[in-house]
Amino acid sequence: MTSTARRLPRFAAALTEEQTLIAESARDFATRRLAPGAAERDHSGRYPLEQLGELAELGLLAMKVPTSEGGAGTDNVGYVLAMQAIAEACASTAVVLASSNLTSKILGDHASREQKDRWLRPYAEGKLGPASFALSEPGCGSDASALTTSARADGDQWVLDGSKMWITSGAHAGLHLVFARTDGPGKEGISAFVVERGAPGLVIGKEEDKMGQRASGTVALSFDGCRIAASNLVGRRGAGYPIALSALGAGRVGIAALSLGLGEAALALGAAYAEERKLFGKSLSDFQNTQFVLADCRTELDAAWLLTLRAARLLDEGDKAASETSMAKLFTTEAVGRVVDRMVQVHGGYGYSRDYAIERIYRDARITRIYEGTNEIQRLVIARGFLSGA
Ligand SMILES: Cc1cc2nc3c(=O)[nH]c(=O)nc-3n(C[C@H](O)[C@H](O)[C@H](O)COP(=O)(O)OP(=O)(O)OC[C@H]3O[C@@H](n4cnc5c(N)ncnc54)[C@H](O)[C@@H]3O)c2cc1C
């Protein structure tokens, strides 16, 4: 990798010692333990199970859970830096961390004392494996408030029926945060539950054969009269929808960071290739066209960093930052889409070969414009924000 290619942007504000530490330990782990197997995991679709213990030890499964609950107590800026570093090496592992951290953040914010002792601490200590966030269904993704998975009270149990779709880590999670309808239609009728691995009536579907992020263990989950204890209800009955939304702003910033990891990896590969590749008696990087392409990519990635860090900082200050988190996700994922496409072009025919990492990165980047709220939904949030003057 060339020094030019590897240059990260100068941050607008200084990082704290904790933020630097979590970023450095994530980068060190990613370089040693994730980068070497990333191509093989992409080919085989093998979930990064053997790395999970170490990820838990580093606190990366429960980054935003307070240290008093066994988590890493990281703020959103630290989370962004760690996520970017992990995704630069392996986007599949990064999205596993994204959904695990989304679920653990929600449990940290909304679970009862008894629930935290039962699940959160053992989870943060790595005893339960990853966690899944199960909101989407075969019939609804963007329109999540239309979900139809039902939960009915039966004595001291809840009985769940229905199915969830596209659940990251669904086959491996020790606990699933499941959103189901307990009452009437609309947002008010939805409640949140923890369904533990092996719950009777929980059926794990086959792994999806995906375009990218192929090792993230995406499955459908079916609930066939699935019985869980009454005490598995998280938060108030009927509060499931706001609970789901409560962590999505931070989740979006996490996906922006994941996307930045892919963008930085792509630019580094493209710049290095352009310096090595000789044609017409000079290096590809000597052509002004190549330099302009690299300059555009660097500029767009710097802009994406700034939007992402702004959103993370606002969240850390206690601001909901609905528009800013959506802008970070929208701009970054679309900028990275352009960067990975241009870097495939810089590689010429080699960019189309599975032997070159840029081909995997190109596929891995595509989904970031779809999950954690599609970019069309982000545009709706942003427009709503400024039209209402919020
Ligand atoms: C690899 C992968 C991993 C995922 N992981 C998870 C997970 O762990 N947990 C989970 O719950 N979900 C997960 N998802 C689901 C993901 O969040 C949804 O796919 C996404 O929200 C879009 O929903 P949908 O697929 O139903 O598309 P739809 O909602 O049907 O959207 C189809 C198209 O219509 C557009 N559209 C929708 N509404 C509007 C509107 N109002 N105005 C304009 N355009 C609109 C969309 O932007 C999109 O282009 C994952 C998906 C994938 C592919």
The ligand as an SDF file (V2000), in Angstrom:
LIG
                    3D

 53 58  0  0  0  0  0  0  0  0999 V2000
  -27.7280   -8.6000    3.4270 C   0  0  0  0  0  0  0  0  0  0  0  0
  -28.8810   -8.0410    4.1960 C   0  0  0  0  0  0  0  0  0  0  0  0
  -28.8120   -7.9870    5.5940 C   0  0  0  0  0  0  0  0  0  0  0  0
  -29.9110   -7.5040    6.3220 C   0  0  0  0  0  0  0  0  0  0  0  0
  -29.8790   -7.5680    7.6900 N   0  0  0  0  0  0  0  0  0  0  0  0
  -31.0200   -7.2860    8.3820 C   0  0  0  0  0  0  0  0  0  0  0  0
  -31.0930   -7.5380    9.7960 C   0  0  0  0  0  0  0  0  0  0  0  0
  -30.1270   -7.9970   10.4260 O   0  0  0  0  0  0  0  0  0  0  0  0
  -32.2670   -7.2790   10.4440 N   0  0  0  0  0  0  0  0  0  0  0  0
  -33.3670   -6.7920    9.7910 C   0  0  0  0  0  0  0  0  0  0  0  0
  -34.3960   -6.5930   10.4330 O   0  0  0  0  0  0  0  0  0  0  0  0
  -33.3250   -6.5400    8.4470 N   0  0  0  0  0  0  0  0  0  0  0  0
  -32.2000   -6.7940    7.7360 C   0  0  0  0  0  0  0  0  0  0  0  0
  -32.1490   -6.5770    6.3770 N   0  0  0  0  0  0  0  0  0  0  0  0
  -33.3540   -6.0800    5.7000 C   0  0  0  0  0  0  0  0  0  0  0  0
  -33.1790   -4.6650    5.1690 C   0  0  0  0  0  0  0  0  0  0  0  0
  -33.1910   -3.7500    6.2360 O   0  0  0  0  0  0  0  0  0  0  0  0
  -34.3190   -4.4220    4.1600 C   0  0  0  0  0  0  0  0  0  0  0  0
  -34.0310   -5.2020    3.0150 O   0  0  0  0  0  0  0  0  0  0  0  0
  -34.4720   -2.9640    3.7880 C   0  0  0  0  0  0  0  0  0  0  0  0
  -34.9600   -2.2290    4.8840 O   0  0  0  0  0  0  0  0  0  0  0  0
  -35.4130   -2.7720    2.5940 C   0  0  0  0  0  0  0  0  0  0  0  0
  -36.6130   -3.4640    2.7810 O   0  0  0  0  0  0  0  0  0  0  0  0
  -37.1820   -4.4090    1.6050 P   0  0  0  0  0  0  0  0  0  0  0  0
  -36.0810   -5.3070    1.1880 O   0  0  0  0  0  0  0  0  0  0  0  0
  -38.4330   -5.0060    2.1040 O   0  0  0  0  0  0  0  0  0  0  0  0
  -37.4780   -3.4190    0.4110 O   0  0  0  0  0  0  0  0  0  0  0  0
  -38.8120   -2.5320    0.2350 P   0  0  0  0  0  0  0  0  0  0  0  0
  -39.1230   -1.8580    1.5120 O   0  0  0  0  0  0  0  0  0  0  0  0
  -39.8550   -3.3770   -0.3870 O   0  0  0  0  0  0  0  0  0  0  0  0
  -38.3050   -1.4560   -0.8150 O   0  0  0  0  0  0  0  0  0  0  0  0
  -38.2270   -1.6870   -2.2310 C   0  0  0  0  0  0  0  0  0  0  0  0
  -37.8000   -0.3880   -2.8930 C   0  0  0  0  0  0  0  0  0  0  0  0
  -38.8170    0.6140   -2.6650 O   0  0  0  0  0  0  0  0  0  0  0  0
  -38.2080    1.7760   -2.1080 C   0  0  0  0  0  0  0  0  0  0  0  0
  -39.1480    2.4210   -1.2010 N   0  0  0  0  0  0  0  0  0  0  0  0
  -39.7580    1.8880   -0.1290 C   0  0  0  0  0  0  0  0  0  0  0  0
  -40.5470    2.7760    0.4810 N   0  0  0  0  0  0  0  0  0  0  0  0
  -40.4300    3.9330   -0.2290 C   0  0  0  0  0  0  0  0  0  0  0  0
  -41.0060    5.2250   -0.1060 C   0  0  0  0  0  0  0  0  0  0  0  0
  -41.8430    5.5170    0.8920 N   0  0  0  0  0  0  0  0  0  0  0  0
  -40.6760    6.1580   -1.0120 N   0  0  0  0  0  0  0  0  0  0  0  0
  -39.8160    5.8730   -2.0230 C   0  0  0  0  0  0  0  0  0  0  0  0
  -39.2430    4.6590   -2.1950 N   0  0  0  0  0  0  0  0  0  0  0  0
  -39.5500    3.7020   -1.3020 C   0  0  0  0  0  0  0  0  0  0  0  0
  -36.9950    1.2550   -1.3690 C   0  0  0  0  0  0  0  0  0  0  0  0
  -36.0800    2.2790   -1.1280 O   0  0  0  0  0  0  0  0  0  0  0  0
  -36.5050    0.2020   -2.3280 C   0  0  0  0  0  0  0  0  0  0  0  0
  -35.7550    0.7950   -3.3490 O   0  0  0  0  0  0  0  0  0  0  0  0
  -31.0550   -7.0200    5.6280 C   0  0  0  0  0  0  0  0  0  0  0  0
  -31.0970   -7.0500    4.2310 C   0  0  0  0  0  0  0  0  0  0  0  0
  -30.0390   -7.5840    3.5250 C   0  0  0  0  0  0  0  0  0  0  0  0
  -30.1730   -7.6800    2.0170 C   0  0  0  0  0  0  0  0  0  0  0  0
  1  2  1  0
  2  3  1  0
  2 52  2  0
  3  4  2  0
  4  5  1  0
  4 50  1  0
  5  6  2  0
  6  7  1  0
  6 13  1  0
  7  8  2  0
  7  9  1  0
  9 10  1  0
 10 11  2  0
 10 12  1  0
 12 13  2  0
 13 14  1  0
 14 15  1  0
 14 50  1  0
 15 16  1  0
 16 17  1  0
 16 18  1  0
 18 19  1  0
 18 20  1  0
 20 21  1  0
 20 22  1  0
 22 23  1  0
 23 24  1  0
 24 25  2  0
 24 26  1  0
 24 27  1  0
 27 28  1  0
 28 29  2  0
 28 30  1  0
 28 31  1  0
 31 32  1  0
 32 33  1  0
 33 34  1  0
 33 48  1  0
 34 35  1  0
 35 36  1  0
 35 46  1  0
 36 37  1  0
 36 45  1  0
 37 38  2  0
 38 39  1  0
 39 40  1  0
 39 45  2  0
 40 41  1  0
 40 42  2  0
 42 43  1  0
 43 44  2  0
 44 45  1  0
 46 47  1  0
 46 48  1  0
 48 49  1  0
 50 51  2  0
 51 52  1  0
 52 53  1  0
M  END
$$$$
